[in-house]
Amino acid sequence: MEILGKDVKIETHPAGKQSVFALVSAGYGVTLAVQSQAERGFPGVIFRPLRESDAHLPIRLGWDAGRQDAVTGRFVAFIRDFVRQR
């Protein structure tokens, strides 16, 4: 929030991968998917593999800092450690 400014309001909505694929299918952007999801397919979505051996995708993560979910904390720690190793 510090980067965006004090007057910015962010609305969150629960959404699963199916909801995201439905938005992509409707023409509202792109998303990343793992190979197993691409193999299953989704109506109206075209999956394109990243074939470059040195492909790099910068990722920004955000989460509710007040959330006491152990899975979220472990995931964030995993990503942090993974990025430090690169």
HTML snippet that shows the backbone in 3Dmol.js (N, CA, C, O; Angstrom):
<script src="https://3Dmol.org/build/3Dmol-min.js"></script>
<div id="view" style="width:600px;height:400px;position:relative"></div>
<script>
const pdb = `
ATOM      1  N   MET A   1       0.822  -1.194   0.000  1.00  0.00           N
ATOM      2  CA  MET A   1       0.000   0.000   0.000  1.00  0.00           C
ATOM      3  C   MET A   1       0.868   1.260   0.000  1.00  0.00           C
ATOM      4  O   MET A   1       0.470   2.285  -0.554  1.00  0.00           O
ATOM      5  N   GLU A   2       2.050   1.190   0.617  1.00  0.00           N
ATOM      6  CA  GLU A   2       2.937   2.351   0.642  1.00  0.00           C
ATOM      7  C   GLU A   2       3.344   2.771  -0.758  1.00  0.00           C
ATOM      8  O   GLU A   2       3.449   3.963  -1.049  1.00  0.00           O
ATOM      9  N   ILE A   3       3.571   1.803  -1.620  1.00  0.00           N
ATOM     10  CA  ILE A   3       3.996   2.098  -2.992  1.00  0.00           C
ATOM     11  C   ILE A   3       2.863   2.709  -3.802  1.00  0.00           C
ATOM     12  O   ILE A   3       3.089   3.629  -4.588  1.00  0.00           O
ATOM     13  N   LEU A   4       1.638   2.203  -3.618  1.00  0.00           N
ATOM     14  CA  LEU A   4       0.497   2.655  -4.418  1.00  0.00           C
ATOM     15  C   LEU A   4      -0.083   3.975  -3.943  1.00  0.00           C
ATOM     16  O   LEU A   4      -0.682   4.703  -4.734  1.00  0.00           O
ATOM     17  N   GLY A   5       0.078   4.292  -2.694  1.00  0.00           N
ATOM     18  CA  GLY A   5      -0.478   5.527  -2.158  1.00  0.00           C
ATOM     19  C   GLY A   5      -1.551   5.243  -1.128  1.00  0.00           C
ATOM     20  O   GLY A   5      -2.140   4.162  -1.099  1.00  0.00           O
ATOM     21  N   LYS A   6      -1.791   6.221  -0.292  1.00  0.00           N
ATOM     22  CA  LYS A   6      -2.737   6.051   0.811  1.00  0.00           C
ATOM     23  C   LYS A   6      -4.194   6.014   0.363  1.00  0.00           C
ATOM     24  O   LYS A   6      -5.030   5.419   1.044  1.00  0.00           O
ATOM     25  N   ASP A   7      -4.513   6.636  -0.769  1.00  0.00           N
ATOM     26  CA  ASP A   7      -5.900   6.727  -1.215  1.00  0.00           C
ATOM     27  C   ASP A   7      -6.355   5.550  -2.065  1.00  0.00           C
ATOM     28  O   ASP A   7      -7.507   5.514  -2.497  1.00  0.00           O
ATOM     29  N   VAL A   8      -5.479   4.591  -2.310  1.00  0.00           N
ATOM     30  CA  VAL A   8      -5.818   3.461  -3.166  1.00  0.00           C
ATOM     31  C   VAL A   8      -6.628   2.441  -2.375  1.00  0.00           C
ATOM     32  O   VAL A   8      -6.259   2.049  -1.268  1.00  0.00           O
ATOM     33  N   LYS A   9      -7.741   2.021  -2.972  1.00  0.00           N
ATOM     34  CA  LYS A   9      -8.561   0.985  -2.358  1.00  0.00           C
ATOM     35  C   LYS A   9      -8.394  -0.287  -3.177  1.00  0.00           C
ATOM     36  O   LYS A   9      -8.503  -0.267  -4.403  1.00  0.00           O
ATOM     37  N   ILE A  10      -8.131  -1.383  -2.494  1.00  0.00           N
ATOM     38  CA  ILE A  10      -7.978  -2.663  -3.158  1.00  0.00           C
ATOM     39  C   ILE A  10      -9.116  -3.565  -2.719  1.00  0.00           C
ATOM     40  O   ILE A  10      -9.358  -3.753  -1.527  1.00  0.00           O
ATOM     41  N   GLU A  11      -9.807  -4.118  -3.699  1.00  0.00           N
ATOM     42  CA  GLU A  11     -10.876  -5.064  -3.413  1.00  0.00           C
ATOM     43  C   GLU A  11     -10.369  -6.461  -3.729  1.00  0.00           C
ATOM     44  O   GLU A  11      -9.755  -6.678  -4.774  1.00  0.00           O
ATOM     45  N   THR A  12     -10.615  -7.388  -2.855  1.00  0.00           N
ATOM     46  CA  THR A  12     -10.235  -8.765  -3.109  1.00  0.00           C
ATOM     47  C   THR A  12     -11.487  -9.603  -3.316  1.00  0.00           C
ATOM     48  O   THR A  12     -12.542  -9.339  -2.740  1.00  0.00           O
ATOM     49  N   HIS A  13     -11.340 -10.600  -4.141  1.00  0.00           N
ATOM     50  CA  HIS A  13     -12.441 -11.507  -4.436  1.00  0.00           C
ATOM     51  C   HIS A  13     -11.892 -12.930  -4.458  1.00  0.00           C
ATOM     52  O   HIS A  13     -10.849 -13.183  -5.060  1.00  0.00           O
ATOM     53  N   PRO A  14     -12.578 -13.848  -3.812  1.00  0.00           N
ATOM     54  CA  PRO A  14     -12.099 -15.225  -3.870  1.00  0.00           C
ATOM     55  C   PRO A  14     -12.225 -15.757  -5.290  1.00  0.00           C
ATOM     56  O   PRO A  14     -13.270 -15.609  -5.924  1.00  0.00           O
ATOM     57  N   ALA A  15     -11.171 -16.369  -5.784  1.00  0.00           N
ATOM     58  CA  ALA A  15     -11.201 -16.922  -7.135  1.00  0.00           C
ATOM     59  C   ALA A  15     -10.234 -18.090  -7.213  1.00  0.00           C
ATOM     60  O   ALA A  15      -9.110 -18.017  -6.716  1.00  0.00           O
ATOM     61  N   GLY A  16     -10.675 -19.148  -7.830  1.00  0.00           N
ATOM     62  CA  GLY A  16      -9.825 -20.302  -8.064  1.00  0.00           C
ATOM     63  C   GLY A  16      -9.291 -20.270  -9.480  1.00  0.00           C
ATOM     64  O   GLY A  16      -9.570 -19.343 -10.241  1.00  0.00           O
ATOM     65  N   LYS A  17      -8.528 -21.279  -9.827  1.00  0.00           N
ATOM     66  CA  LYS A  17      -7.936 -21.344 -11.162  1.00  0.00           C
ATOM     67  C   LYS A  17      -9.017 -21.414 -12.236  1.00  0.00           C
ATOM     68  O   LYS A  17      -8.847 -20.856 -13.320  1.00  0.00           O
ATOM     69  N   GLN A  18     -10.124 -22.092 -11.946  1.00  0.00           N
ATOM     70  CA  GLN A  18     -11.215 -22.174 -12.921  1.00  0.00           C
ATOM     71  C   GLN A  18     -11.774 -20.784 -13.227  1.00  0.00           C
ATOM     72  O   GLN A  18     -12.071 -20.471 -14.380  1.00  0.00           O
ATOM     73  N   SER A  19     -11.917 -19.960 -12.201  1.00  0.00           N
ATOM     74  CA  SER A  19     -12.415 -18.596 -12.402  1.00  0.00           C
ATOM     75  C   SER A  19     -11.437 -17.780 -13.244  1.00  0.00           C
ATOM     76  O   SER A  19     -11.842 -17.014 -14.118  1.00  0.00           O
ATOM     77  N   VAL A  20     -10.143 -17.954 -12.966  1.00  0.00           N
ATOM     78  CA  VAL A  20      -9.124 -17.226 -13.726  1.00  0.00           C
ATOM     79  C   VAL A  20      -9.149 -17.667 -15.184  1.00  0.00           C
ATOM     80  O   VAL A  20      -9.099 -16.829 -16.084  1.00  0.00           O
ATOM     81  N   PHE A  21      -9.225 -18.977 -15.427  1.00  0.00           N
ATOM     82  CA  PHE A  21      -9.293 -19.470 -16.807  1.00  0.00           C
ATOM     83  C   PHE A  21     -10.547 -18.955 -17.513  1.00  0.00           C
ATOM     84  O   PHE A  21     -10.504 -18.655 -18.707  1.00  0.00           O
ATOM     85  N   ALA A  22     -11.656 -18.850 -16.790  1.00  0.00           N
ATOM     86  CA  ALA A  22     -12.885 -18.323 -17.396  1.00  0.00           C
ATOM     87  C   ALA A  22     -12.699 -16.866 -17.813  1.00  0.00           C
ATOM     88  O   ALA A  22     -13.178 -16.461 -18.871  1.00  0.00           O
ATOM     89  N   LEU A  23     -12.007 -16.076 -16.990  1.00  0.00           N
ATOM     90  CA  LEU A  23     -11.737 -14.679 -17.359  1.00  0.00           C
ATOM     91  C   LEU A  23     -10.813 -14.598 -18.572  1.00  0.00           C
ATOM     92  O   LEU A  23     -11.020 -13.766 -19.456  1.00  0.00           O
ATOM     93  N   VAL A  24      -9.796 -15.456 -18.618  1.00  0.00           N
ATOM     94  CA  VAL A  24      -8.894 -15.479 -19.772  1.00  0.00           C
ATOM     95  C   VAL A  24      -9.674 -15.882 -21.016  1.00  0.00           C
ATOM     96  O   VAL A  24      -9.506 -15.284 -22.079  1.00  0.00           O
ATOM     97  N   SER A  25     -10.516 -16.883 -20.887  1.00  0.00           N
ATOM     98  CA  SER A  25     -11.334 -17.341 -22.010  1.00  0.00           C
ATOM     99  C   SER A  25     -12.240 -16.228 -22.534  1.00  0.00           C
ATOM    100  O   SER A  25     -12.509 -16.149 -23.733  1.00  0.00           O
ATOM    101  N   ALA A  26     -12.705 -15.372 -21.629  1.00  0.00           N
ATOM    102  CA  ALA A  26     -13.581 -14.259 -22.017  1.00  0.00           C
ATOM    103  C   ALA A  26     -12.807 -13.067 -22.571  1.00  0.00           C
ATOM    104  O   ALA A  26     -13.406 -12.067 -22.968  1.00  0.00           O
ATOM    105  N   GLY A  27     -11.470 -13.168 -22.601  1.00  0.00           N
ATOM    106  CA  GLY A  27     -10.667 -12.101 -23.182  1.00  0.00           C
ATOM    107  C   GLY A  27     -10.148 -11.081 -22.192  1.00  0.00           C
ATOM    108  O   GLY A  27      -9.733  -9.994 -22.594  1.00  0.00           O
ATOM    109  N   TYR A  28     -10.161 -11.400 -20.908  1.00  0.00           N
ATOM    110  CA  TYR A  28      -9.719 -10.457 -19.883  1.00  0.00           C
ATOM    111  C   TYR A  28      -8.295 -10.738 -19.398  1.00  0.00           C
ATOM    112  O   TYR A  28      -8.057 -10.759 -18.190  1.00  0.00           O
ATOM    113  N   GLY A  29      -7.367 -10.949 -20.289  1.00  0.00           N
ATOM    114  CA  GLY A  29      -5.973 -11.075 -19.897  1.00  0.00           C
ATOM    115  C   GLY A  29      -5.378 -12.440 -20.125  1.00  0.00           C
ATOM    116  O   GLY A  29      -5.916 -13.266 -20.862  1.00  0.00           O
ATOM    117  N   VAL A  30      -4.259 -12.654 -19.479  1.00  0.00           N
ATOM    118  CA  VAL A  30      -3.510 -13.900 -19.579  1.00  0.00           C
ATOM    119  C   VAL A  30      -3.180 -14.389 -18.168  1.00  0.00           C
ATOM    120  O   VAL A  30      -3.312 -13.643 -17.198  1.00  0.00           O
ATOM    121  N   THR A  31      -2.757 -15.627 -18.067  1.00  0.00           N
ATOM    122  CA  THR A  31      -2.343 -16.179 -16.788  1.00  0.00           C
ATOM    123  C   THR A  31      -1.256 -17.201 -17.015  1.00  0.00           C
ATOM    124  O   THR A  31      -1.024 -17.623 -18.148  1.00  0.00           O
ATOM    125  N   LEU A  32      -0.594 -17.599 -15.965  1.00  0.00           N
ATOM    126  CA  LEU A  32       0.380 -18.672 -16.015  1.00  0.00           C
ATOM    127  C   LEU A  32      -0.298 -19.952 -15.555  1.00  0.00           C
ATOM    128  O   LEU A  32      -1.157 -19.932 -14.673  1.00  0.00           O
ATOM    129  N   ALA A  33       0.095 -21.060 -16.159  1.00  0.00           N
ATOM    130  CA  ALA A  33      -0.469 -22.350 -15.776  1.00  0.00           C
ATOM    131  C   ALA A  33       0.634 -23.398 -15.792  1.00  0.00           C
ATOM    132  O   ALA A  33       1.569 -23.323 -16.590  1.00  0.00           O
ATOM    133  N   VAL A  34       0.513 -24.359 -14.914  1.00  0.00           N
ATOM    134  CA  VAL A  34       1.465 -25.459 -14.924  1.00  0.00           C
ATOM    135  C   VAL A  34       1.099 -26.405 -16.060  1.00  0.00           C
ATOM    136  O   VAL A  34      -0.024 -26.390 -16.564  1.00  0.00           O
ATOM    137  N   GLN A  35       2.060 -27.222 -16.449  1.00  0.00           N
ATOM    138  CA  GLN A  35       1.873 -28.099 -17.598  1.00  0.00           C
ATOM    139  C   GLN A  35       0.668 -29.021 -17.440  1.00  0.00           C
ATOM    140  O   GLN A  35      -0.055 -29.258 -18.408  1.00  0.00           O
ATOM    141  N   SER A  36       0.441 -29.538 -16.245  1.00  0.00           N
ATOM    142  CA  SER A  36      -0.688 -30.451 -16.045  1.00  0.00           C
ATOM    143  C   SER A  36      -2.024 -29.771 -16.311  1.00  0.00           C
ATOM    144  O   SER A  36      -2.952 -30.411 -16.806  1.00  0.00           O
ATOM    145  N   GLN A  37      -2.139 -28.470 -15.989  1.00  0.00           N
ATOM    146  CA  GLN A  37      -3.374 -27.739 -16.285  1.00  0.00           C
ATOM    147  C   GLN A  37      -3.513 -27.516 -17.777  1.00  0.00           C
ATOM    148  O   GLN A  37      -4.618 -27.596 -18.314  1.00  0.00           O
ATOM    149  N   ALA A  38      -2.417 -27.238 -18.449  1.00  0.00           N
ATOM    150  CA  ALA A  38      -2.454 -27.031 -19.895  1.00  0.00           C
ATOM    151  C   ALA A  38      -2.842 -28.318 -20.610  1.00  0.00           C
ATOM    152  O   ALA A  38      -3.558 -28.279 -21.611  1.00  0.00           O
ATOM    153  N   GLU A  39      -2.380 -29.447 -20.109  1.00  0.00           N
ATOM    154  CA  GLU A  39      -2.707 -30.730 -20.730  1.00  0.00           C
ATOM    155  C   GLU A  39      -4.186 -31.052 -20.612  1.00  0.00           C
ATOM    156  O   GLU A  39      -4.752 -31.695 -21.496  1.00  0.00           O
ATOM    157  N   ARG A  40      -4.814 -30.618 -19.539  1.00  0.00           N
ATOM    158  CA  ARG A  40      -6.261 -30.830 -19.368  1.00  0.00           C
ATOM    159  C   ARG A  40      -7.051 -29.905 -20.266  1.00  0.00           C
ATOM    160  O   ARG A  40      -8.136 -30.252 -20.734  1.00  0.00           O
ATOM    161  N   GLY A  41      -6.501 -28.719 -20.507  1.00  0.00           N
ATOM    162  CA  GLY A  41      -7.179 -27.753 -21.363  1.00  0.00           C
ATOM    163  C   GLY A  41      -8.314 -27.027 -20.663  1.00  0.00           C
ATOM    164  O   GLY A  41      -8.735 -27.397 -19.567  1.00  0.00           O
ATOM    165  N   PHE A  42      -8.795 -25.992 -21.319  1.00  0.00           N
ATOM    166  CA  PHE A  42      -9.939 -25.221 -20.832  1.00  0.00           C
ATOM    167  C   PHE A  42     -10.585 -24.582 -22.061  1.00  0.00           C
ATOM    168  O   PHE A  42      -9.876 -23.993 -22.877  1.00  0.00           O
ATOM    169  N   PRO A  43     -11.898 -24.679 -22.217  1.00  0.00           N
ATOM    170  CA  PRO A  43     -12.553 -24.139 -23.408  1.00  0.00           C
ATOM    171  C   PRO A  43     -12.248 -22.653 -23.627  1.00  0.00           C
ATOM    172  O   PRO A  43     -12.428 -21.838 -22.722  1.00  0.00           O
ATOM    173  N   GLY A  44     -11.793 -22.313 -24.817  1.00  0.00           N
ATOM    174  CA  GLY A  44     -11.534 -20.921 -25.166  1.00  0.00           C
ATOM    175  C   GLY A  44     -10.176 -20.395 -24.757  1.00  0.00           C
ATOM    176  O   GLY A  44      -9.866 -19.231 -25.011  1.00  0.00           O
ATOM    177  N   VAL A  45      -9.347 -21.234 -24.121  1.00  0.00           N
ATOM    178  CA  VAL A  45      -8.025 -20.806 -23.675  1.00  0.00           C
ATOM    179  C   VAL A  45      -6.968 -21.515 -24.525  1.00  0.00           C
ATOM    180  O   VAL A  45      -7.017 -22.731 -24.712  1.00  0.00           O
ATOM    181  N   ILE A  46      -6.027 -20.745 -25.027  1.00  0.00           N
ATOM    182  CA  ILE A  46      -4.914 -21.304 -25.790  1.00  0.00           C
ATOM    183  C   ILE A  46      -3.688 -21.300 -24.881  1.00  0.00           C
ATOM    184  O   ILE A  46      -3.299 -20.260 -24.350  1.00  0.00           O
ATOM    185  N   PHE A  47      -3.097 -22.453 -24.711  1.00  0.00           N
ATOM    186  CA  PHE A  47      -1.912 -22.598 -23.867  1.00  0.00           C
ATOM    187  C   PHE A  47      -0.667 -22.557 -24.740  1.00  0.00           C
ATOM    188  O   PHE A  47      -0.580 -23.277 -25.735  1.00  0.00           O
ATOM    189  N   ARG A  48       0.287 -21.726 -24.376  1.00  0.00           N
ATOM    190  CA  ARG A  48       1.549 -21.597 -25.104  1.00  0.00           C
ATOM    191  C   ARG A  48       2.687 -21.895 -24.127  1.00  0.00           C
ATOM    192  O   ARG A  48       2.792 -21.246 -23.086  1.00  0.00           O
ATOM    193  N   PRO A  49       3.535 -22.866 -24.451  1.00  0.00           N
ATOM    194  CA  PRO A  49       4.639 -23.183 -23.531  1.00  0.00           C
ATOM    195  C   PRO A  49       5.754 -22.155 -23.597  1.00  0.00           C
ATOM    196  O   PRO A  49       5.968 -21.520 -24.629  1.00  0.00           O
ATOM    197  N   LEU A  50       6.456 -22.000 -22.497  1.00  0.00           N
ATOM    198  CA  LEU A  50       7.682 -21.203 -22.473  1.00  0.00           C
ATOM    199  C   LEU A  50       8.803 -22.159 -22.839  1.00  0.00           C
ATOM    200  O   LEU A  50       9.148 -23.040 -22.052  1.00  0.00           O
ATOM    201  N   ARG A  51       9.374 -21.996 -24.020  1.00  0.00           N
ATOM    202  CA  ARG A  51      10.359 -22.968 -24.506  1.00  0.00           C
ATOM    203  C   ARG A  51      11.796 -22.521 -24.327  1.00  0.00           C
ATOM    204  O   ARG A  51      12.707 -23.343 -24.425  1.00  0.00           O
ATOM    205  N   GLU A  52      12.023 -21.260 -24.070  1.00  0.00           N
ATOM    206  CA  GLU A  52      13.390 -20.785 -23.921  1.00  0.00           C
ATOM    207  C   GLU A  52      14.007 -21.389 -22.664  1.00  0.00           C
ATOM    208  O   GLU A  52      13.383 -21.398 -21.603  1.00  0.00           O
ATOM    209  N   SER A  53      15.223 -21.890 -22.785  1.00  0.00           N
ATOM    210  CA  SER A  53      15.875 -22.507 -21.634  1.00  0.00           C
ATOM    211  C   SER A  53      16.238 -21.476 -20.568  1.00  0.00           C
ATOM    212  O   SER A  53      16.403 -21.821 -19.398  1.00  0.00           O
ATOM    213  N   ASP A  54      16.361 -20.215 -20.973  1.00  0.00           N
ATOM    214  CA  ASP A  54      16.712 -19.170 -20.014  1.00  0.00           C
ATOM    215  C   ASP A  54      15.549 -18.213 -19.747  1.00  0.00           C
ATOM    216  O   ASP A  54      15.763 -17.062 -19.366  1.00  0.00           O
ATOM    217  N   ALA A  55      14.318 -18.691 -19.947  1.00  0.00           N
ATOM    218  CA  ALA A  55      13.143 -17.848 -19.717  1.00  0.00           C
ATOM    219  C   ALA A  55      13.111 -17.392 -18.262  1.00  0.00           C
ATOM    220  O   ALA A  55      13.395 -18.171 -17.353  1.00  0.00           O
ATOM    221  N   HIS A  56      12.767 -16.139 -18.052  1.00  0.00           N
ATOM    222  CA  HIS A  56      12.724 -15.566 -16.709  1.00  0.00           C
ATOM    223  C   HIS A  56      11.457 -14.739 -16.580  1.00  0.00           C
ATOM    224  O   HIS A  56      11.204 -13.853 -17.397  1.00  0.00           O
ATOM    225  N   LEU A  57      10.675 -15.018 -15.577  1.00  0.00           N
ATOM    226  CA  LEU A  57       9.447 -14.272 -15.319  1.00  0.00           C
ATOM    227  C   LEU A  57       9.535 -13.628 -13.941  1.00  0.00           C
ATOM    228  O   LEU A  57       9.509 -14.333 -12.932  1.00  0.00           O
ATOM    229  N   PRO A  58       9.639 -12.304 -13.879  1.00  0.00           N
ATOM    230  CA  PRO A  58       9.629 -11.669 -12.556  1.00  0.00           C
ATOM    231  C   PRO A  58       8.237 -11.815 -11.933  1.00  0.00           C
ATOM    232  O   PRO A  58       7.227 -11.605 -12.605  1.00  0.00           O
ATOM    233  N   ILE A  59       8.190 -12.166 -10.679  1.00  0.00           N
ATOM    234  CA  ILE A  59       6.917 -12.400  -9.990  1.00  0.00           C
ATOM    235  C   ILE A  59       6.856 -11.534  -8.741  1.00  0.00           C
ATOM    236  O   ILE A  59       7.828 -11.438  -7.991  1.00  0.00           O
ATOM    237  N   ARG A  60       5.732 -10.921  -8.530  1.00  0.00           N
ATOM    238  CA  ARG A  60       5.479 -10.141  -7.316  1.00  0.00           C
ATOM    239  C   ARG A  60       4.365 -10.844  -6.559  1.00  0.00           C
ATOM    240  O   ARG A  60       3.315 -11.146  -7.127  1.00  0.00           O
ATOM    241  N   LEU A  61       4.587 -11.101  -5.297  1.00  0.00           N
ATOM    242  CA  LEU A  61       3.582 -11.773  -4.480  1.00  0.00           C
ATOM    243  C   LEU A  61       2.979 -10.800  -3.484  1.00  0.00           C
ATOM    244  O   LEU A  61       3.656  -9.901  -2.985  1.00  0.00           O
ATOM    245  N   GLY A  62       1.727 -10.986  -3.208  1.00  0.00           N
ATOM    246  CA  GLY A  62       1.064 -10.202  -2.186  1.00  0.00           C
ATOM    247  C   GLY A  62       0.168 -11.114  -1.364  1.00  0.00           C
ATOM    248  O   GLY A  62      -0.422 -12.056  -1.892  1.00  0.00           O
ATOM    249  N   TRP A  63       0.070 -10.840  -0.103  1.00  0.00           N
ATOM    250  CA  TRP A  63      -0.787 -11.629   0.759  1.00  0.00           C
ATOM    251  C   TRP A  63      -1.197 -10.781   1.951  1.00  0.00           C
ATOM    252  O   TRP A  63      -0.592  -9.748   2.237  1.00  0.00           O
ATOM    253  N   ASP A  64      -2.205 -11.224   2.621  1.00  0.00           N
ATOM    254  CA  ASP A  64      -2.707 -10.548   3.807  1.00  0.00           C
ATOM    255  C   ASP A  64      -1.732 -10.813   4.951  1.00  0.00           C
ATOM    256  O   ASP A  64      -1.634 -11.942   5.431  1.00  0.00           O
ATOM    257  N   ALA A  65      -1.018  -9.789   5.385  1.00  0.00           N
ATOM    258  CA  ALA A  65      -0.008  -9.944   6.428  1.00  0.00           C
ATOM    259  C   ALA A  65      -0.618 -10.388   7.756  1.00  0.00           C
ATOM    260  O   ALA A  65       0.076 -10.971   8.590  1.00  0.00           O
ATOM    261  N   GLY A  66      -1.890 -10.124   7.959  1.00  0.00           N
ATOM    262  CA  GLY A  66      -2.546 -10.509   9.200  1.00  0.00           C
ATOM    263  C   GLY A  66      -3.031 -11.942   9.206  1.00  0.00           C
ATOM    264  O   GLY A  66      -3.501 -12.435  10.232  1.00  0.00           O
ATOM    265  N   ARG A  67      -2.924 -12.607   8.093  1.00  0.00           N
ATOM    266  CA  ARG A  67      -3.413 -13.980   8.006  1.00  0.00           C
ATOM    267  C   ARG A  67      -2.482 -14.919   8.754  1.00  0.00           C
ATOM    268  O   ARG A  67      -1.266 -14.871   8.571  1.00  0.00           O
ATOM    269  N   GLN A  68      -3.043 -15.759   9.581  1.00  0.00           N
ATOM    270  CA  GLN A  68      -2.251 -16.672  10.395  1.00  0.00           C
ATOM    271  C   GLN A  68      -2.232 -18.085   9.813  1.00  0.00           C
ATOM    272  O   GLN A  68      -2.042 -19.057  10.544  1.00  0.00           O
ATOM    273  N   ASP A  69      -2.425 -18.197   8.517  1.00  0.00           N
ATOM    274  CA  ASP A  69      -2.463 -19.476   7.818  1.00  0.00           C
ATOM    275  C   ASP A  69      -1.045 -20.030   7.685  1.00  0.00           C
ATOM    276  O   ASP A  69      -0.181 -19.370   7.106  1.00  0.00           O
ATOM    277  N   ALA A  70      -0.794 -21.216   8.206  1.00  0.00           N
ATOM    278  CA  ALA A  70       0.549 -21.805   8.151  1.00  0.00           C
ATOM    279  C   ALA A  70       0.982 -22.084   6.719  1.00  0.00           C
ATOM    280  O   ALA A  70       2.164 -21.952   6.403  1.00  0.00           O
ATOM    281  N   VAL A  71       0.062 -22.465   5.854  1.00  0.00           N
ATOM    282  CA  VAL A  71       0.411 -22.770   4.469  1.00  0.00           C
ATOM    283  C   VAL A  71       0.926 -21.516   3.763  1.00  0.00           C
ATOM    284  O   VAL A  71       1.904 -21.587   3.018  1.00  0.00           O
ATOM    285  N   THR A  72       0.291 -20.388   3.984  1.00  0.00           N
ATOM    286  CA  THR A  72       0.737 -19.140   3.369  1.00  0.00           C
ATOM    287  C   THR A  72       2.150 -18.791   3.822  1.00  0.00           C
ATOM    288  O   THR A  72       2.991 -18.425   3.001  1.00  0.00           O
ATOM    289  N   GLY A  73       2.410 -18.899   5.095  1.00  0.00           N
ATOM    290  CA  GLY A  73       3.741 -18.603   5.614  1.00  0.00           C
ATOM    291  C   GLY A  73       4.803 -19.516   5.032  1.00  0.00           C
ATOM    292  O   GLY A  73       5.894 -19.063   4.687  1.00  0.00           O
ATOM    293  N   ARG A  74       4.490 -20.797   4.923  1.00  0.00           N
ATOM    294  CA  ARG A  74       5.452 -21.743   4.345  1.00  0.00           C
ATOM    295  C   ARG A  74       5.687 -21.462   2.875  1.00  0.00           C
ATOM    296  O   ARG A  74       6.818 -21.556   2.397  1.00  0.00           O
ATOM    297  N   PHE A  75       4.636 -21.120   2.157  1.00  0.00           N
ATOM    298  CA  PHE A  75       4.781 -20.802   0.738  1.00  0.00           C
ATOM    299  C   PHE A  75       5.666 -19.575   0.542  1.00  0.00           C
ATOM    300  O   PHE A  75       6.576 -19.586  -0.287  1.00  0.00           O
ATOM    301  N   VAL A  76       5.400 -18.534   1.294  1.00  0.00           N
ATOM    302  CA  VAL A  76       6.200 -17.311   1.191  1.00  0.00           C
ATOM    303  C   VAL A  76       7.653 -17.597   1.542  1.00  0.00           C
ATOM    304  O   VAL A  76       8.553 -17.090   0.873  1.00  0.00           O
ATOM    305  N   ALA A  77       7.903 -18.394   2.570  1.00  0.00           N
ATOM    306  CA  ALA A  77       9.276 -18.743   2.950  1.00  0.00           C
ATOM    307  C   ALA A  77       9.951 -19.557   1.850  1.00  0.00           C
ATOM    308  O   ALA A  77      11.130 -19.353   1.560  1.00  0.00           O
ATOM    309  N   PHE A  78       9.210 -20.475   1.241  1.00  0.00           N
ATOM    310  CA  PHE A  78       9.760 -21.273   0.143  1.00  0.00           C
ATOM    311  C   PHE A  78      10.180 -20.391  -1.014  1.00  0.00           C
ATOM    312  O   PHE A  78      11.289 -20.532  -1.529  1.00  0.00           O
ATOM    313  N   ILE A  79       9.305 -19.476  -1.432  1.00  0.00           N
ATOM    314  CA  ILE A  79       9.618 -18.581  -2.545  1.00  0.00           C
ATOM    315  C   ILE A  79      10.796 -17.693  -2.190  1.00  0.00           C
ATOM    316  O   ILE A  79      11.691 -17.500  -3.012  1.00  0.00           O
ATOM    317  N   ARG A  80      10.812 -17.151  -0.987  1.00  0.00           N
ATOM    318  CA  ARG A  80      11.932 -16.308  -0.556  1.00  0.00           C
ATOM    319  C   ARG A  80      13.249 -17.057  -0.649  1.00  0.00           C
ATOM    320  O   ARG A  80      14.225 -16.531  -1.185  1.00  0.00           O
ATOM    321  N   ASP A  81      13.289 -18.280  -0.133  1.00  0.00           N
ATOM    322  CA  ASP A  81      14.517 -19.081  -0.170  1.00  0.00           C
ATOM    323  C   ASP A  81      14.893 -19.464  -1.592  1.00  0.00           C
ATOM    324  O   ASP A  81      16.075 -19.479  -1.936  1.00  0.00           O
ATOM    325  N   PHE A  82      13.916 -19.769  -2.410  1.00  0.00           N
ATOM    326  CA  PHE A  82      14.160 -20.142  -3.807  1.00  0.00           C
ATOM    327  C   PHE A  82      14.803 -18.966  -4.559  1.00  0.00           C
ATOM    328  O   PHE A  82      15.764 -19.150  -5.307  1.00  0.00           O
ATOM    329  N   VAL A  83      14.273 -17.784  -4.357  1.00  0.00           N
ATOM    330  CA  VAL A  83      14.802 -16.600  -5.042  1.00  0.00           C
ATOM    331  C   VAL A  83      16.218 -16.285  -4.566  1.00  0.00           C
ATOM    332  O   VAL A  83      17.060 -15.880  -5.368  1.00  0.00           O
ATOM    333  N   ARG A  84      16.486 -16.460  -3.305  1.00  0.00           N
ATOM    334  CA  ARG A  84      17.832 -16.207  -2.775  1.00  0.00           C
ATOM    335  C   ARG A  84      18.871 -17.148  -3.369  1.00  0.00           C
ATOM    336  O   ARG A  84      20.038 -16.779  -3.496  1.00  0.00           O
ATOM    337  N   GLN A  85      18.460 -18.358  -3.735  1.00  0.00           N
ATOM    338  CA  GLN A  85      19.385 -19.333  -4.295  1.00  0.00           C
ATOM    339  C   GLN A  85      19.762 -19.023  -5.735  1.00  0.00           C
ATOM    340  O   GLN A  85      20.771 -19.533  -6.222  1.00  0.00           O
ATOM    341  N   ARG A  86      18.985 -18.203  -6.427  1.00  0.00           N
ATOM    342  CA  ARG A  86      19.217 -17.927  -7.844  1.00  0.00           C
ATOM    343  C   ARG A  86      20.270 -16.920  -8.038  1.00  0.00           C
ATOM    344  O   ARG A  86      20.590 -16.572  -9.175  1.00  0.00           O
TER     345      ARG A  86
END
`;
const viewer = $3Dmol.createViewer("view");
viewer.addModel(pdb, "pdb");
viewer.setStyle({}, {cartoon: {color: "spectrum"}});
viewer.zoomTo();
viewer.render();
</script>
